[in-house]
């Protein structure tokens, strides 16, 4: 019976040592949790980029189909004005 108890306690000690090593080692659970956090960050970034791509696709489609969209883009991005229009540039001091 004593031999069996020694083997059980030995197994418990080995299991605890392995558990502590896994928790504290760079390649163990710490790495798993870090990779999991990185994956979450990348998933959030991927969702934002997917939204941005969808917005850009809509803008491209509008620029291909809608003359008003072309006019608006030319005014906003290139500063184009129509003949006879006046532009007022307001600057804060």
C-alpha positions in Angstrom: 0.0 0.0 0.0 2.8 2.4 0.8 4.4 1.8 -2.6 1.1 2.7 -4.3 0.7 5.9 -2.3 4.2 6.9 -3.2 3.5 6.4 -6.9 0.2 8.4 -6.6 2.0 11.3 -4.8 4.8 11.1 -7.4 2.3 11.4 -10.2 0.6 14.3 -8.5 3.9 16.1 -8.0 4.9 15.5 -11.7 1.5 16.7 -12.8 1.8 19.9 -10.7 5.3 20.6 -12.0 4.1 20.1 -15.6 1.1 22.4 -15.0 3.2 25.2 -13.4 5.7 24.8 -16.2 3.0 25.0 -18.8 1.5 28.1 -17.2 4.7 30.0 -16.9 6.7 28.8 -19.9 6.8 31.1 -23.0 5.5 28.3 -25.3 2.7 27.2 -22.9 -0.6 28.8 -21.9 0.9 32.3 -21.9 1.6 31.9 -25.6 -1.9 30.5 -26.2 -3.5 33.5 -24.4 -1.3 36.0 -26.3 -2.1 34.4 -29.6 -5.8 34.4 -28.7 -5.7 38.1 -27.9 -3.8 38.8 -31.1 -6.5 36.8 -33.1 -9.2 38.9 -31.5 -7.4 42.1 -32.4 -7.0 40.9 -36.0 -10.6 39.9 -36.2 -11.7 43.4 -35.1 -9.3 44.9 -37.6 -10.5 42.6 -40.4 -14.2 43.6 -39.7 -13.2 47.3 -39.9 -11.4 46.7 -43.2 -14.3 44.8 -44.6 -16.6 47.7 -43.8 -14.2 50.1 -45.4 -14.0 47.9 -48.5 -17.8 47.8 -48.7 -17.9 51.6 -48.5 -15.3 52.0 -51.2 -17.1 49.5 -53.4 -20.3 51.6 -53.0 -18.4 54.8 -53.8 -16.8 53.2 -56.9 -20.3 52.0 -58.1 -21.7 55.5 -57.5 -18.9 57.1 -59.4 -19.5 54.8 -62.3 -23.3 55.3 -62.4 -24.2 58.6 -60.8 -23.2 61.9 -62.4 -24.0 63.7 -59.1 -21.5 61.5 -57.3 -18.8 62.4 -59.9 -19.6 66.1 -59.4 -19.5 65.8 -55.6 -16.2 64.0 -55.7 -14.7 66.5 -58.0 -15.8 69.4 -55.8 -14.6 67.8 -52.5 -11.4 66.2 -53.6 -10.2 68.4 -56.5 -11.7 71.8 -55.5 -13.5 72.0 -58.8 -16.1 74.8 -59.1 -18.7 75.6 -61.8 -18.5 78.7 -63.9 -20.0 81.6 -62.2 -19.7 80.1 -58.7 -17.9 81.9 -55.9 -15.8 80.1 -53.3 -15.5 81.5 -49.8 -12.6 80.0 -47.8 -13.1 80.5 -44.1 -10.1 80.1 -42.0 -9.9 80.2 -38.2 -7.3 82.4 -36.6 
